[in-house]
Amino acid sequence: MALLIDDECINCDVCEPECPNGAISQGEDIYIIDPALCTECVGHHDTPQCIEVCPVDCIDKDPDVVEEHDTLYQKYIKLTQ
């Protein structure tokens, strides 16, 4: 799965620089995660770094973008080639 930032986001700016794939960017109202770039940090870290640093716990798995660990790892390989 990709991750999703919900509307509890306070635009604190801490998640964006933590994303190793550049998947997080400022949206119109809150930060957003591009599911095409999100690997949940598979290949980089053991846990998603955006979730680790989020002070309001507003980042969860996106139920509309379901991906298995192997799929996320293949995406990581493609993004880092």
Order of alpha helices (4+ residues) and beta strands (2+ residues): beta-beta-beta-alpha-beta-alpha
